[in-house]
Amino acid sequence: MEIHEKWSLTHQEMELISLLPYHCSFIVASADGVVNPEETSPYKVFTDLMSNNPDNTALVDICKMAVDRRERGISEGLLLDSYLNENNLLDEDGLYYKKVLIVDHFFKVLNLFDDFNKDKIKEFLFNLGLDTAYSYGVPENPMDDSEADELRDFFKWLEIDNNKYINEKTRDNFYSYLNGT
């Protein structure tokens, strides 16, 4: 059985949803116009750690796909660009509308999962987005306003409830789960 069949998705749906963490990381890291190497580190660390988690969840499979692509030298940026082209999601200037991609494509597939798996993915994205935003910046204000704006829109469009994941105990539990402890 292939991974997409395990989750009752088409191959294209599974490929797309597996790019969601990359997209989250990319839009936050690039929000201020510059992608610093420190800003891409959380994505690699999160996907590496979660791919080793023994749980049988969609999130673990999504992260295994990301790690497999990285090990094979497959660019997730090029895969996402290809998806945008194939689905006519680029305007005449070669830009895409983030809301259209997130709501009409990513969110649509995310909603095909049961509530447990959907919640695991949302929690992962929430923490990945924050860690990416806080990974590079001035000590007194590590999250740039443009990064905060990107996260606010991203969370709103994916119906990620900040209040559900923001408290310290919930975040500590997530990091314990991420680290396999």
Number of C-alpha atoms within 10 A of each C-alpha: 5 8 16 16 11 10 16 13 16 13 12 12 17 21 19 18 22 21 19 19 23 21 21 22 24 18 20 29 26 17 18 13 10 9 15 13 11 13 22 21 14 21 23 16 14 20 24 19 18 22 21 15 19 9 13 9 15 23 25 22 23 24 25 20 19 25 19 14 13 13 9 9 9 13 12 16 13 10 14 17 16 12 16 16 14 10 11 10 16 14 10 6 6 10 10 16 10 16 15 13 16 21 17 12 15 21 17 15 19 23 12 14 16 11 11 10 19 18 15 16 22 20 22 20 25 23 18 22 28 19 20 23 28 22 19 19 14 10 8 6 10 13 19 17 13 16 21 17 13 22 22 13 15 22 19 14 17 18 12 19 13 13 7 11 18 15 10 9 10 13 16 12 13 18 15 11 14 19 15 13 9
